[in-house]
Amino acid sequence: MVDGSAPRRLGPTRLMVPHASAAHICVRFPLDSLQRPSTETHGNCAVTDEATLLMDFERTSLGPPEWDLTSTAVAYDTFGTVSDEQYAAYCELYGYDVRKWPGYPTLRGIRELRLVTFALQIAGQDPDMLAQARYRLECVGGLQGPRPWRWQAVA
C-alpha cells in the first residue's frame, strides 16, 4: 500500500473485474464499427454558431461504438454523476442504451478496472487520493454494495 499499511485482502473469488479482459474476447458487438475519436469530451470540441467540430484526432481509430457509449453509462452507473433524465435523453438521442446489451457488464468491468488503476496511480503521487483509490478497490471487490458507488474524480 502507498501509506505502508497492511493491504486489505479481497480474495481472487471476490474481485469482479480482473477477468473482464478475458470475457471481452467473447463479446459480440451489435452496432457497426465507426471511426471513433480518442476522446469525445467537451474539451475536445469547438462549438461555433455554425457547427460543432471535434478535435484531437491523434488516436482516432475504427471500433465499436459500444466502447464509447459505455463511458457515459459508467458515469451514470458507477459514478452517479449523470441523472436518470440526462441518461434517458442521451440514449434517446443516440437511439441505443448500451446497458441493455449483454456485453455491457464486460465493458463496464474493463472501464472500472482502468478507473481503479488510474486512482491507484494518482494515489502513489498524491496521498490525499489514497482514500478514493481504496474505496474503488473495495467497490469492485464487492465490499461496498451495489452501484452507483458515487466515485469521486481523482486528479
PAMI-720621 format. One record per residue: residue in one letter; y, z, x of N, C-alpha, C, O, CB in turn. Coordinates in nm, 2 decimals. Each point is the difference from the previous one (the first is absolute). Glycine has a CB too. Example, Ala and Ser with C-alpha at 12.3 -4.5 7.8 and 13.67 -1.06 7.14 Angstrom:
BEGIN
 type     ny     nz     nx    cay    caz    cax     cy     cz     cx     oy     oz     ox    cby    cbz    cbx
    a  -0.57   0.78   1.32   0.12   0.00  -0.09   0.12   0.00   0.09   0.00   0.07   0.10  -0.12   0.05  -0.29
    s   0.23  -0.19   0.15   0.11   0.00   0.09   0.11   0.08  -0.08   0.11   0.01   0.05  -0.17  -0.23   0.07
END
This chain:
BEGIN
 type     ny     nz     nx    cay    caz    cax     cy     cz     cx     oy     oz     ox    cby    cbz    cbx
    m  -0.12   0.00   0.08   0.12   0.00  -0.08   0.12   0.00   0.09   0.00   0.04   0.11  -0.12   0.08  -0.30
    v   0.23  -0.17   0.13   0.12  -0.01   0.08   0.06   0.14   0.04   0.05   0.01   0.11   0.00  -0.22  -0.24
    d  -0.06   0.31   0.05   0.05   0.13   0.03  -0.09   0.09   0.07   0.03   0.12   0.03   0.11  -0.14  -0.23
    g  -0.26  -0.03   0.23  -0.10   0.08   0.08  -0.09   0.09  -0.09  -0.09   0.06   0.05   0.25  -0.06   0.13
    s  -0.14   0.00  -0.31  -0.08   0.08  -0.09  -0.14  -0.07  -0.02  -0.01  -0.12   0.03   0.21   0.21  -0.15
    a  -0.30  -0.01   0.08  -0.13  -0.06  -0.02   0.00  -0.10  -0.11   0.07   0.02  -0.10  -0.17   0.19   0.18
    p   0.03  -0.32  -0.06   0.00  -0.11  -0.11  -0.07   0.05  -0.12  -0.10   0.08   0.01   0.11  -0.25   0.16
    r   0.03   0.13  -0.29  -0.06   0.04  -0.12  -0.11  -0.10  -0.03   0.02  -0.12   0.00   0.19   0.22  -0.09
    r  -0.33  -0.05   0.08  -0.12  -0.09  -0.02  -0.01  -0.06  -0.14  -0.01   0.08  -0.10  -0.11   0.05   0.28
    l   0.13  -0.26  -0.19  -0.01  -0.06  -0.13  -0.14  -0.05  -0.03  -0.05   0.00  -0.11   0.29  -0.07   0.13
    g  -0.32   0.04   0.09  -0.13  -0.05  -0.02  -0.01  -0.14  -0.04   0.08  -0.05  -0.08  -0.14   0.28   0.01
    p  -0.03  -0.31   0.13  -0.01  -0.14  -0.02  -0.04  -0.04  -0.14   0.04  -0.11  -0.04  -0.10   0.09   0.28
    t  -0.01   0.10  -0.32  -0.03  -0.04  -0.13   0.11   0.02  -0.10   0.00  -0.06  -0.11  -0.23   0.12   0.16
    r   0.33   0.02  -0.01   0.12   0.03  -0.09   0.11  -0.10   0.02   0.08  -0.03  -0.09  -0.14   0.27   0.09
    l   0.06  -0.30   0.12   0.11  -0.10   0.03  -0.02  -0.13  -0.07  -0.10  -0.06   0.02   0.13   0.17   0.20
    m   0.06  -0.15  -0.31  -0.02  -0.12  -0.08   0.04  -0.12   0.07  -0.04  -0.11  -0.04   0.08   0.25  -0.16
    v   0.05  -0.14   0.30   0.06  -0.12   0.05  -0.07  -0.07   0.11   0.01  -0.13   0.00   0.20   0.23  -0.07
    p  -0.27  -0.04   0.17  -0.05  -0.07   0.11  -0.09  -0.12  -0.03  -0.01  -0.10   0.08   0.03   0.31   0.04
    h  -0.09  -0.21  -0.23  -0.09  -0.10  -0.03   0.06  -0.12  -0.07  -0.06  -0.10  -0.03  -0.12   0.27   0.02
    a   0.31  -0.16  -0.02   0.08  -0.10  -0.07  -0.01  -0.13   0.07  -0.01  -0.11  -0.07   0.16   0.29  -0.03
    s  -0.13  -0.18   0.23   0.00  -0.13   0.07  -0.13  -0.07  -0.01  -0.01  -0.12   0.00   0.18   0.21   0.16
    a  -0.28  -0.02  -0.16  -0.13  -0.06  -0.01  -0.02  -0.06  -0.14  -0.06  -0.10  -0.02  -0.04   0.26   0.19
    a   0.15  -0.08  -0.27  -0.01  -0.05  -0.14   0.08  -0.13  -0.02  -0.03  -0.08  -0.09  -0.01   0.32   0.01
    h   0.15  -0.25   0.16   0.09  -0.12  -0.02  -0.08  -0.13   0.02   0.04  -0.10  -0.05   0.15   0.25   0.13
    i  -0.29  -0.15   0.00  -0.08  -0.12   0.03  -0.06  -0.05  -0.13  -0.01  -0.12  -0.01  -0.04   0.20   0.24
    c   0.02   0.00  -0.32  -0.07  -0.04  -0.13   0.10  -0.02  -0.11  -0.04  -0.04  -0.11  -0.15   0.17   0.18
    v   0.32  -0.12  -0.05   0.10  -0.02  -0.11   0.02  -0.14  -0.03   0.01  -0.08   0.10   0.10   0.29  -0.03
    r  -0.11  -0.25  -0.19   0.03  -0.13  -0.05   0.14   0.00  -0.06   0.03   0.08  -0.09  -0.28  -0.14   0.05
    f   0.33  -0.03   0.09   0.14  -0.01  -0.04   0.02  -0.10  -0.11  -0.03  -0.12   0.02   0.10   0.19   0.21
    p  -0.03  -0.03  -0.35   0.00  -0.09  -0.11   0.12  -0.10   0.00   0.00  -0.11  -0.06  -0.12   0.28  -0.07
    l   0.23  -0.13   0.19   0.12  -0.08   0.00   0.00  -0.10   0.12  -0.06   0.03   0.10   0.19   0.16  -0.21
    d  -0.07  -0.30   0.09   0.01  -0.10   0.11   0.08   0.06   0.12   0.10   0.07  -0.02  -0.12  -0.26  -0.15
    s  -0.02   0.15   0.29   0.07   0.04   0.12   0.14  -0.06  -0.01   0.02  -0.11  -0.04  -0.23   0.14   0.18
    l   0.31   0.04  -0.08   0.13  -0.05   0.00   0.06   0.02   0.14  -0.06   0.08   0.08   0.09  -0.02  -0.32
    q   0.08  -0.13   0.27   0.07   0.03   0.12   0.07   0.13  -0.02   0.08   0.01  -0.10  -0.05  -0.26   0.16
    r  -0.05   0.34   0.03   0.05   0.14  -0.02   0.10   0.03   0.11  -0.04  -0.01   0.12  -0.17   0.08  -0.24
    p   0.33  -0.03   0.09   0.09   0.06   0.10  -0.07   0.13   0.05  -0.07   0.07  -0.08   0.28  -0.18  -0.02
    s  -0.18   0.15   0.22  -0.06   0.12   0.05   0.06   0.13  -0.07  -0.08   0.10  -0.01   0.04  -0.22   0.23
    t   0.16   0.11  -0.25   0.06   0.12  -0.06   0.10  -0.04  -0.11   0.11  -0.04   0.03  -0.13   0.17   0.18
    e  -0.02  -0.12  -0.34   0.08  -0.04  -0.11   0.08   0.12  -0.05  -0.03   0.05  -0.11  -0.13  -0.23   0.05
    t   0.25   0.24   0.14   0.07   0.11  -0.04   0.15  -0.03  -0.02   0.04  -0.11   0.04  -0.20   0.26   0.09
    h   0.23  -0.06  -0.19   0.14  -0.03  -0.02   0.08  -0.03   0.13   0.10  -0.07   0.00  -0.11   0.22  -0.21
    g  -0.03  -0.09   0.32   0.06  -0.02   0.13  -0.02  -0.14   0.05   0.07  -0.04   0.10  -0.10   0.28  -0.05
    n  -0.06  -0.31  -0.10  -0.03  -0.14   0.04   0.03  -0.10  -0.10  -0.05  -0.11   0.00  -0.13   0.20   0.14
    c   0.27  -0.06  -0.23   0.05  -0.09  -0.10   0.16  -0.01   0.01   0.06   0.10   0.02  -0.26  -0.05  -0.17
    a   0.25  -0.17   0.14   0.14  -0.02  -0.01   0.03  -0.06  -0.14  -0.05  -0.10  -0.04   0.07   0.05   0.29
    v   0.06   0.13  -0.32   0.03  -0.04  -0.14   0.14  -0.05  -0.01   0.10   0.07   0.04  -0.26   0.10  -0.12
    t   0.18  -0.29   0.03   0.13  -0.05  -0.02   0.01  -0.03  -0.15  -0.09   0.02  -0.08   0.10  -0.12   0.31
    d   0.11   0.05  -0.27   0.02  -0.04  -0.15  -0.09  -0.11  -0.04  -0.04  -0.02  -0.11   0.27   0.10   0.13
    e  -0.27  -0.17   0.08  -0.08  -0.12  -0.03  -0.15   0.02   0.02  -0.08  -0.06  -0.07   0.28  -0.07   0.14
    a  -0.24   0.22   0.02  -0.15   0.01   0.03  -0.03   0.13   0.07   0.09   0.07   0.05  -0.10  -0.32  -0.04
    t  -0.12   0.28  -0.01  -0.06   0.10   0.08  -0.08  -0.06   0.11  -0.09  -0.08  -0.03   0.09   0.25  -0.17
    l   0.03  -0.14   0.32  -0.07  -0.06   0.11  -0.09   0.10   0.08   0.05   0.11   0.03   0.14  -0.28  -0.01
    l  -0.31   0.14   0.00  -0.09   0.08   0.09   0.02  -0.03   0.14   0.02  -0.12   0.04  -0.19   0.14  -0.22
    m   0.18   0.09   0.26   0.02  -0.02   0.15  -0.12   0.07   0.07  -0.09   0.05  -0.06   0.35  -0.06   0.03
    d  -0.25   0.00   0.16  -0.10   0.08   0.09  -0.14  -0.06  -0.02  -0.09   0.06  -0.04   0.23   0.14   0.02
    f  -0.15  -0.33   0.07  -0.13  -0.07  -0.02  -0.09  -0.01   0.13  -0.09  -0.08   0.00   0.21  -0.05  -0.17
    e  -0.09   0.22   0.27  -0.08  -0.01   0.12  -0.15   0.03  -0.02  -0.08  -0.03   0.08   0.29   0.09   0.05
    r  -0.24   0.01  -0.24  -0.14   0.04  -0.02  -0.05  -0.06  -0.13  -0.09   0.06  -0.07   0.12   0.15   0.20
    t   0.03  -0.32  -0.18  -0.05  -0.06  -0.12  -0.14  -0.05   0.01  -0.04  -0.05   0.11   0.28  -0.02  -0.16
    s  -0.32   0.08  -0.05  -0.14  -0.04   0.00  -0.04  -0.05  -0.13   0.07   0.02  -0.10  -0.12   0.15   0.28
    l  -0.07  -0.23  -0.18  -0.06  -0.04  -0.13  -0.10   0.11  -0.03  -0.08   0.04   0.08   0.11  -0.29  -0.03
    g  -0.03   0.30  -0.18  -0.09   0.11  -0.03   0.01   0.03  -0.15   0.07  -0.06  -0.08  -0.05   0.15   0.31
    p  -0.10   0.01  -0.26  -0.02   0.04  -0.15   0.13   0.08  -0.04   0.04   0.09   0.06  -0.29  -0.09  -0.04
    p   0.30  -0.04  -0.14   0.12   0.07  -0.05  -0.04   0.14  -0.04   0.08   0.09  -0.01   0.01  -0.30  -0.07
    e  -0.22   0.24   0.06  -0.04   0.13  -0.04   0.04   0.10   0.11   0.03   0.12  -0.04  -0.23  -0.21  -0.09
    w   0.20   0.05   0.25   0.04   0.09   0.11   0.14   0.04  -0.02   0.04   0.12   0.02  -0.20  -0.23   0.14
    d   0.25   0.02  -0.19   0.14   0.03  -0.02   0.02   0.08  -0.12   0.08   0.10  -0.01  -0.02  -0.31   0.13
    l  -0.13   0.18  -0.23   0.01   0.07  -0.13  -0.04   0.14   0.02   0.05   0.09  -0.07  -0.09  -0.30  -0.06
    t  -0.06   0.24   0.22  -0.05   0.13   0.02   0.11   0.09   0.06   0.00   0.12  -0.03  -0.23  -0.21   0.07
    s   0.32   0.04   0.03   0.11   0.08   0.06   0.08   0.07  -0.11   0.03   0.12   0.01  -0.02  -0.28   0.19
    t   0.03   0.08  -0.30   0.08   0.06  -0.11  -0.09   0.09  -0.09   0.04   0.11  -0.05   0.10  -0.31   0.05
    a  -0.27   0.17  -0.02  -0.09   0.08  -0.07  -0.02   0.14   0.07  -0.01   0.10  -0.07  -0.11  -0.31  -0.02
    v   0.12   0.21   0.22  -0.02   0.12   0.08   0.13   0.09  -0.02  -0.01   0.12   0.00  -0.15  -0.24   0.17
    a   0.28   0.05  -0.17   0.12   0.07  -0.03  -0.01   0.07  -0.13   0.06   0.11  -0.02   0.07  -0.27   0.16
    y  -0.19   0.10  -0.24  -0.02   0.06  -0.13  -0.11   0.11   0.00   0.02   0.11  -0.05   0.06  -0.33  -0.05
    d  -0.20   0.18   0.15  -0.12   0.09  -0.01   0.01   0.12   0.10  -0.04   0.11  -0.04  -0.09  -0.31  -0.03
    t   0.16   0.17   0.19  -0.01   0.10   0.11   0.13   0.08   0.02   0.00   0.12   0.01  -0.17  -0.27   0.10
    f   0.28   0.07  -0.09   0.13   0.07   0.02   0.06   0.05  -0.13   0.07   0.10   0.01  -0.04  -0.25   0.19
    g  -0.05   0.09  -0.31   0.06   0.04  -0.12   0.15  -0.03   0.00   0.08   0.06  -0.07  -0.25   0.11   0.05
    t   0.21  -0.27   0.10   0.14  -0.04   0.01   0.04  -0.11  -0.10   0.12  -0.03  -0.01  -0.12   0.11   0.25
    v  -0.09  -0.14  -0.30   0.03  -0.11  -0.10  -0.04   0.06  -0.14  -0.11   0.05  -0.02   0.07  -0.24   0.19
    s   0.13   0.18  -0.26  -0.03   0.06  -0.14  -0.09  -0.09  -0.08  -0.03  -0.11   0.04   0.26   0.22  -0.03
    d  -0.28  -0.05  -0.11  -0.09  -0.08  -0.09   0.07  -0.13  -0.05  -0.06  -0.11   0.00  -0.06   0.32  -0.07
    e   0.25  -0.19   0.03   0.07  -0.11  -0.05   0.03  -0.11   0.10  -0.02  -0.12  -0.02   0.13   0.28  -0.14
    q  -0.08  -0.11   0.28   0.02  -0.10   0.11  -0.12  -0.07   0.04   0.00  -0.13   0.02   0.18   0.28   0.07
    y  -0.30  -0.08  -0.09  -0.12  -0.07   0.04  -0.04  -0.10  -0.11  -0.05  -0.11   0.03  -0.02   0.31   0.10
    a   0.08  -0.16  -0.26  -0.03  -0.09  -0.11   0.08  -0.13   0.01  -0.05  -0.11  -0.02  -0.02   0.32  -0.12
    a   0.20  -0.19   0.16   0.09  -0.11   0.01  -0.04  -0.09   0.12   0.01  -0.13  -0.01   0.18   0.26  -0.09
    y  -0.22  -0.07   0.21  -0.04  -0.08   0.12  -0.13  -0.08  -0.03   0.00  -0.12   0.03   0.09   0.30   0.12
    c  -0.19  -0.12  -0.22  -0.12  -0.07  -0.03   0.03  -0.11  -0.10  -0.06  -0.11   0.01  -0.07   0.32   0.03
    e   0.21  -0.18  -0.14   0.03  -0.11  -0.10   0.07  -0.12   0.07  -0.03  -0.11  -0.03   0.05   0.29  -0.15
    l   0.08  -0.15   0.27   0.07  -0.10   0.07  -0.10  -0.09   0.08   0.01  -0.12   0.01   0.20   0.26  -0.01
    y  -0.30  -0.07   0.07  -0.09  -0.07   0.09  -0.11  -0.07  -0.08  -0.06  -0.10   0.04   0.11   0.26   0.14
    g  -0.09  -0.09  -0.29  -0.10  -0.06  -0.09  -0.14   0.06   0.04  -0.10  -0.06  -0.04   0.24  -0.14   0.01
    y  -0.15   0.30   0.11  -0.12   0.06   0.04   0.01   0.14   0.05   0.10   0.03   0.06  -0.17  -0.26   0.01
    d  -0.02   0.31  -0.11  -0.01   0.14   0.04  -0.12   0.02   0.10  -0.11   0.00  -0.05   0.22   0.09  -0.17
    v  -0.08  -0.08   0.35  -0.10   0.00   0.10  -0.09   0.12  -0.02  -0.12   0.00   0.04   0.27  -0.12   0.12
    r  -0.10   0.23  -0.23  -0.08   0.12  -0.01  -0.12  -0.02  -0.10  -0.10   0.08   0.00   0.30   0.05   0.04
    k  -0.20  -0.23  -0.12  -0.11  -0.03  -0.09  -0.11  -0.09   0.07  -0.10  -0.02  -0.06   0.27   0.03  -0.13
    w  -0.14  -0.05   0.31  -0.10  -0.08   0.07  -0.10   0.09   0.07   0.04   0.10   0.06   0.13  -0.28  -0.03
    p  -0.30   0.15  -0.03  -0.10   0.09   0.06   0.02   0.02   0.15  -0.05   0.10   0.06  -0.10  -0.18  -0.23
    g   0.22  -0.01   0.24   0.02   0.01   0.15   0.12   0.09   0.03   0.02   0.03   0.12  -0.12  -0.25  -0.09
    y   0.18   0.26  -0.13   0.11   0.08   0.03  -0.03   0.13   0.07   0.07   0.03   0.10   0.04  -0.13  -0.30
    p  -0.21   0.18   0.16  -0.02   0.12   0.08  -0.03  -0.02   0.14   0.04   0.09   0.09  -0.13   0.01  -0.29
    t   0.03  -0.21   0.24  -0.02  -0.03   0.14   0.13  -0.02   0.07   0.02   0.05   0.11  -0.24  -0.15  -0.16
    l   0.30   0.01   0.00   0.13  -0.03   0.06   0.09   0.12   0.00   0.08   0.03   0.10  -0.10  -0.27  -0.17
    r   0.02   0.32  -0.04   0.08   0.13   0.00  -0.05   0.09   0.11   0.09   0.06   0.07  -0.06  -0.08  -0.32
    g  -0.16   0.03   0.27  -0.05   0.09   0.11   0.04  -0.05   0.14   0.04   0.08   0.08  -0.23  -0.03  -0.23
    i   0.20  -0.18   0.17   0.04  -0.05   0.13   0.15   0.03   0.02   0.04   0.04   0.10  -0.22  -0.22  -0.11
    r   0.26   0.16  -0.10   0.14   0.02   0.01   0.03   0.15   0.03   0.08   0.04   0.08  -0.03  -0.23  -0.24
    e  -0.13   0.28   0.09   0.02   0.14   0.01  -0.04   0.05   0.14   0.07   0.08   0.07  -0.11  -0.05  -0.31
    l  -0.07  -0.09   0.30  -0.04   0.03   0.13   0.11  -0.04   0.10   0.03   0.08   0.10  -0.27  -0.11  -0.16
    r   0.30  -0.08   0.04   0.11  -0.04   0.09   0.12   0.09  -0.01   0.06   0.04   0.10  -0.13  -0.28  -0.13
    l   0.10   0.29  -0.09   0.11   0.09  -0.02  -0.03   0.14   0.06   0.09   0.07   0.04  -0.03  -0.19  -0.25
    v  -0.19   0.16   0.20  -0.03   0.13   0.06   0.01  -0.01   0.16   0.06   0.09   0.06  -0.22  -0.04  -0.25
    t   0.11  -0.16   0.24   0.00  -0.01   0.15   0.15  -0.01   0.05   0.03   0.04   0.11  -0.26  -0.15  -0.11
    f   0.31   0.04  -0.08   0.14  -0.01   0.03   0.07   0.14   0.01   0.07   0.03   0.09  -0.06  -0.27  -0.19
    a  -0.04   0.32  -0.01   0.05   0.13   0.00  -0.04   0.09   0.12   0.07   0.07   0.05  -0.07  -0.09  -0.30
    l  -0.13   0.00   0.29  -0.05   0.07   0.11   0.07  -0.04   0.13   0.04   0.08   0.09  -0.26  -0.06  -0.20
    q   0.25  -0.15   0.12   0.07  -0.05   0.12   0.14   0.06   0.00   0.05   0.04   0.11  -0.18  -0.26  -0.12
    i   0.20   0.22  -0.10   0.14   0.05   0.00  -0.01   0.15   0.02   0.09   0.05   0.07  -0.02  -0.23  -0.23
    a  -0.16   0.25   0.11  -0.01   0.15   0.03  -0.02   0.03   0.14   0.04   0.10   0.05  -0.14  -0.07  -0.27
    g   0.03  -0.12   0.30  -0.01   0.02   0.14   0.13  -0.01   0.07   0.02   0.05   0.11  -0.25  -0.15  -0.12
    q   0.33   0.03  -0.05   0.13  -0.01   0.06   0.10   0.10  -0.06   0.10   0.03   0.06  -0.15  -0.27  -0.01
    d   0.03   0.28  -0.17   0.09   0.08  -0.08  -0.08   0.11  -0.07  -0.05  -0.02  -0.11   0.22  -0.17   0.08
    p  -0.17   0.31   0.09  -0.08   0.11  -0.06   0.04   0.04  -0.14  -0.08   0.05  -0.08   0.05   0.03   0.30
    d   0.15  -0.12  -0.26   0.04   0.03  -0.14  -0.08  -0.09  -0.10   0.00   0.04  -0.12   0.23   0.01   0.20
    m  -0.29  -0.15  -0.04  -0.08  -0.09  -0.08  -0.15   0.04  -0.01  -0.08  -0.06  -0.07   0.24  -0.12   0.12
    l  -0.20   0.29   0.02  -0.13   0.04   0.01  -0.06   0.05  -0.14  -0.11  -0.04  -0.03   0.15   0.11   0.27
    a   0.04   0.00  -0.31  -0.05   0.04  -0.13  -0.03  -0.11  -0.10  -0.10   0.00  -0.07   0.24   0.20   0.10
    q  -0.06  -0.31  -0.02  -0.03  -0.12  -0.09  -0.12  -0.07   0.05  -0.08  -0.05  -0.08   0.32   0.03   0.04
    a  -0.26   0.01   0.17  -0.12  -0.06   0.06  -0.13   0.07  -0.04  -0.10  -0.06  -0.05   0.24  -0.02   0.24
    r  -0.13   0.22  -0.19  -0.12   0.08  -0.04  -0.02  -0.02  -0.15  -0.12   0.00  -0.04   0.17   0.17   0.23
    y   0.06  -0.17  -0.26  -0.02  -0.01  -0.15  -0.07  -0.13  -0.03  -0.09  -0.01  -0.09   0.30   0.15   0.05
    r  -0.17  -0.25   0.10  -0.06  -0.13  -0.02  -0.15   0.00   0.03  -0.08  -0.05  -0.07   0.30  -0.06   0.12
    l  -0.25   0.18   0.06  -0.14   0.01   0.04  -0.08   0.07  -0.11  -0.11  -0.03  -0.03   0.17   0.03   0.28
    e   0.00   0.11  -0.29  -0.07   0.08  -0.11  -0.02  -0.08  -0.13  -0.10   0.01  -0.06   0.20   0.20   0.16
    c   0.00  -0.29  -0.13  -0.01  -0.09  -0.12  -0.11  -0.09   0.01  -0.09  -0.01  -0.09   0.34   0.03   0.06
    v  -0.26  -0.10   0.14  -0.11  -0.10   0.01  -0.13   0.07   0.02  -0.11  -0.06  -0.02   0.27  -0.11   0.11
    g  -0.16   0.30  -0.05  -0.12   0.07   0.02  -0.05   0.07  -0.13  -0.10   0.07   0.00   0.17  -0.03   0.23
    g   0.00  -0.06  -0.34  -0.04   0.05  -0.13   0.04   0.14  -0.02  -0.05   0.07  -0.09  -0.13  -0.22   0.10
    l   0.28   0.21   0.07   0.03   0.14  -0.01   0.13   0.02  -0.08   0.04   0.12  -0.01  -0.15  -0.09   0.23
    q   0.17  -0.13  -0.27   0.13   0.02  -0.07   0.00  -0.05  -0.15   0.10  -0.03  -0.05   0.01   0.01   0.27
    g  -0.23   0.00  -0.27  -0.01  -0.05  -0.14   0.03  -0.15  -0.02   0.01  -0.07   0.10   0.06   0.30  -0.17
    p  -0.05  -0.27  -0.05   0.02  -0.14  -0.03   0.14  -0.05   0.03   0.09   0.08   0.02  -0.26  -0.06  -0.19
    r   0.18  -0.15   0.19   0.13  -0.07   0.02   0.08   0.02  -0.13  -0.06   0.02  -0.11  -0.04  -0.19   0.27
    p   0.23   0.15  -0.15   0.08  -0.02   0.11   0.02   0.12   0.09   0.01   0.11  -0.06   0.11  -0.29  -0.06
    w  -0.12   0.16   0.25   0.01   0.12   0.09   0.14   0.03   0.04   0.03   0.10   0.06  -0.25  -0.16   0.02
    r   0.31  -0.03  -0.12   0.15   0.02   0.03   0.02   0.01   0.15   0.08   0.09   0.04  -0.05   0.02  -0.26
    w  -0.09  -0.20   0.30   0.03   0.00   0.14   0.15  -0.02   0.02   0.06  -0.08  -0.07  -0.29  -0.01   0.12
    q   0.28   0.15   0.06   0.14  -0.02   0.04   0.01  -0.10   0.11  -0.10  -0.02   0.08   0.15   0.26  -0.15
    a   0.06  -0.31   0.08   0.02  -0.09   0.11   0.00   0.07   0.13   0.05   0.11   0.01   0.08  -0.26  -0.16
    v  -0.18   0.09   0.26   0.01   0.05   0.13   0.07  -0.11   0.08  -0.01  -0.12  -0.02  -0.21   0.26   0.00
    a   0.30  -0.09   0.12   0.08  -0.10   0.08   0.03   0.06   0.13   0.06  -0.06   0.09   0.04  -0.04  -0.29
END
